[in-house]
């Protein structure tokens, strides 16, 4: 798993931009690690997060269903 987080500030607005890559053959639990990172942002009072990347999660696969579930549980918009 590789994730890069950047904090962007403009006037009084702040958001976090994150880009992630999950290799298709990843063995450890990517979704739990990503959940942990998102939880840390909420603890830091960040309200706006943009999460992008290659999650290798085709909607018809188990990882695709995990991505949809992750987005719903973290209140992120899944596009």
C-alpha positions in Angstrom: 0.0 0.0 0.0 1.2 3.5 -0.8 -0.6 6.6 0.2 0.4 10.3 -0.1 -1.4 12.9 1.9 -1.3 16.6 1.2 -2.9 19.3 3.3 -4.3 22.2 1.1 -5.1 25.6 2.6 -6.8 28.5 0.9 -8.0 31.5 2.9 -9.9 29.9 5.8 -10.5 26.6 4.1 -8.6 23.4 4.6 -8.8 20.0 3.0 -6.7 16.8 2.7 -5.9 15.3 -0.6 -4.9 11.7 -0.5 -3.9 9.4 -3.4 -3.5 5.7 -2.8 -2.4 2.6 -4.7 -3.4 -0.9 -3.7 -1.5 -3.5 -5.7 -3.9 -6.2 -7.1 -2.2 -9.0 -5.2 -2.0 -7.1 -1.9 -1.9 -9.6 1.0 -2.5 -7.5 4.1 -5.8 -5.7 4.9 -5.6 -2.5 2.9 -9.1 -1.5 3.8 -8.4 -1.6 7.6 -5.2 0.5 7.1 -7.1 3.0 5.0 -9.9 3.2 7.6 -7.3 3.9 10.3 -5.9 6.8 8.3 -9.3 8.3 7.7 -10.1 8.0 11.4 -7.0 10.0 12.2 -8.1 12.8 9.9 -11.4 12.9 11.7 -9.6 13.2 15.0 -7.7 16.1 13.6 -11.0 17.9 12.9 -10.5 17.8 9.1 -14.0 17.9 7.5 -13.0 17.8 3.8 -11.1 14.9 2.3 -10.5 14.1 -1.3 -9.4 10.4 -1.7 -8.2 9.3 -5.1 -6.0 6.6 -6.6 -6.0 3.1 -8.0 -7.7 0.8 -5.5 -7.8 -2.2 -7.9 -11.4 -2.7 -6.8 -13.6 -3.7 -9.7 -17.2 -3.3 -8.5 -18.0 -6.9 -9.4 -15.2 -8.3 -7.1 -14.9 -8.7 -3.4 -12.5 -5.7 -3.2 -15.1 -3.6 -5.2 -17.7 -4.4 -2.6 -15.2 -3.6 0.2 -14.6 -0.2 -1.5 -18.3 0.5 -1.7 -18.7 -0.5 2.0 -15.7 1.6 3.0 -17.1 4.7 1.3 -20.5 4.3 2.9 -19.1 3.7 6.4 -16.7 6.7 6.2 -19.4 9.0 4.6 -17.2 9.4 1.5 -18.8 9.9 -1.9 -18.0 6.9 -4.1 -17.6 8.0 -7.7 
